[in-house]
Amino acid sequence: MPEPSWDTHARLDGLPATNWKRRTGVTMDGSLAACLEKWLSLPHHHQINCSLAVSGTGEPWEPERMAAFVRRHGPPPALAARIHGNAEVLMRMLEETKAEQHLRHFRDAAGIARGYGRG
């Protein structure tokens, strides 16, 4: 199966609710690049609750597969332009981001994805 491009339609589920009473904001529809950028901006304890449905792939992507895609292809283009030299730090942090290690504390990649520096 061919790898999807950054502009492939995707849906990110499991986001933290923006309004907890109405449960709004838990799903994001957009391009693969936009969804992965949003996922990377989340703290790890929210990342592990997300899944990504990408058009043409047939099955939802779990956090490990999202991280593997970003490791193979680099950060989404808009995010890569914003984080400049911190892309290598982001990739090292993704190496440490494994869903099965959710109980172990480690540095989040969210700070870099949001543009705060080193995470």
Backbone torsions as a table, in degrees:
resi	resn	phi	psi	omega
1	MET	NA	129.9	-178.3
2	PRO	-69.1	151.2	178.0
3	GLU	-70.7	138.2	176.8
4	PRO	-69.8	153.7	176.8
5	SER	-89.3	169.5	-177.9
6	TRP	-62.0	-27.7	-177.4
7	ASP	-92.8	7.2	176.0
8	THR	-64.9	140.2	179.7
9	HIS	-67.5	139.0	-179.6
10	ALA	-145.7	160.9	176.0
11	ARG	-133.9	123.0	179.8
12	LEU	-99.5	119.3	-179.9
13	ASP	-110.9	154.0	176.2
14	GLY	93.5	13.0	178.3
15	LEU	-68.2	154.8	175.4
16	PRO	-65.0	138.6	-176.9
17	ALA	-65.9	136.6	176.1
18	THR	-82.2	-22.3	174.3
19	ASN	-135.1	105.2	-172.4
20	TRP	-68.8	-24.6	178.7
21	LYS	-73.8	-39.7	-178.1
22	ARG	-97.2	-6.5	-178.5
23	ARG	56.0	44.6	178.0
24	THR	-94.9	156.7	177.0
25	GLY	82.7	12.6	-178.0
26	VAL	-87.1	-7.7	178.9
27	THR	-131.0	142.4	176.9
28	MET	-128.5	124.7	172.7
29	ASP	-102.2	138.1	178.9
30	GLY	173.0	-161.0	177.8
31	SER	-78.2	162.8	176.9
32	LEU	-58.5	-40.2	-180.0
33	ALA	-62.7	-45.0	-178.7
34	ALA	-65.8	-41.5	-179.4
35	CYS	-67.0	-42.5	179.3
36	LEU	-69.3	-33.7	176.2
37	GLU	-64.1	-42.5	177.2
38	LYS	-62.7	-44.9	-179.6
39	TRP	-61.5	-42.3	179.4
40	LEU	-65.8	-26.2	-178.7
41	SER	-80.5	-7.7	-179.4
42	LEU	-84.0	147.8	170.5
43	PRO	-63.9	156.4	-174.6
44	HIS	-56.8	-38.7	-177.4
45	HIS	-66.3	-17.3	172.2
46	HIS	-94.4	-33.7	179.2
47	GLN	-57.5	-41.0	-175.2
48	ILE	-70.2	-12.8	178.3
49	ASN	-93.2	-1.4	-174.1
50	CYS	-97.3	154.1	169.0
51	SER	-138.2	156.1	-175.2
52	LEU	-126.2	124.9	174.6
53	ALA	-101.4	116.5	-178.3
54	VAL	-109.5	129.4	-179.9
55	SER	-57.2	131.3	176.3
56	GLY	89.8	-5.3	-179.7
57	THR	-97.9	-21.3	173.3
58	GLY	87.3	-27.8	-178.7
59	GLU	-136.2	151.4	-179.6
60	PRO	-68.2	146.8	176.7
61	TRP	-90.9	130.0	173.5
62	GLU	-86.8	169.7	-177.8
63	PRO	-53.4	-36.8	180.0
64	GLU	-62.6	-40.7	-179.3
65	ARG	-71.6	-35.7	176.3
66	MET	-63.1	-45.9	179.5
67	ALA	-63.6	-39.6	178.9
68	ALA	-64.1	-39.3	178.2
69	PHE	-62.8	-44.3	179.9
70	VAL	-66.8	-37.4	177.3
71	ARG	-63.8	-39.9	-179.3
72	ARG	-71.8	-41.2	-171.4
73	HIS	-106.6	-4.9	-177.0
74	GLY	84.0	175.1	179.8
75	PRO	-67.7	158.6	176.1
76	PRO	-53.6	148.0	-173.3
77	PRO	-53.4	-45.2	-178.9
78	ALA	-65.5	-38.5	178.4
79	LEU	-68.8	-41.3	179.4
80	ALA	-60.4	-37.6	179.0
81	ALA	-67.3	-32.9	-178.5
82	ARG	-79.9	-36.3	-173.0
83	ILE	-89.9	-8.8	176.0
84	HIS	45.2	-113.3	-173.9
85	GLY	-75.4	-6.4	-178.6
86	ASN	-86.1	3.0	-179.3
87	ALA	-60.2	-38.6	-179.6
88	GLU	-65.9	-38.8	178.3
89	VAL	-65.0	-42.5	177.7
90	LEU	-59.5	-43.7	-179.7
91	MET	-65.4	-39.3	177.0
92	ARG	-63.8	-38.8	179.2
93	MET	-67.2	-34.5	177.5
94	LEU	-67.1	-30.0	176.3
95	GLU	-61.3	-34.8	-178.9
96	GLU	-82.6	-15.0	-174.9
97	THR	-85.1	95.9	177.1
98	LYS	-124.1	133.6	-176.6
99	ALA	-61.6	-33.4	-178.4
100	GLU	-72.9	-10.2	178.9
101	GLN	-102.5	24.2	-173.2
102	HIS	-64.3	-19.4	179.1
103	LEU	-84.6	-21.2	179.2
104	ARG	-84.0	135.8	-179.2
105	HIS	-81.3	134.8	172.6
106	PHE	-150.1	166.8	-176.8
107	ARG	-68.9	139.0	178.1
108	ASP	-81.5	147.4	172.4
109	ALA	-83.3	-8.8	-174.7
110	ALA	-59.9	-38.5	-179.4
111	GLY	-60.4	-39.7	177.8
112	ILE	-70.7	-42.9	-179.4
113	ALA	-63.4	-30.1	177.2
114	ARG	-84.3	-9.9	177.8
115	GLY	92.5	22.2	-177.6
116	TYR	-88.6	-1.8	-178.7
117	GLY	116.1	-114.0	-170.1
118	ARG	-101.5	2.2	176.5
119	GLY	85.1	NA	NA
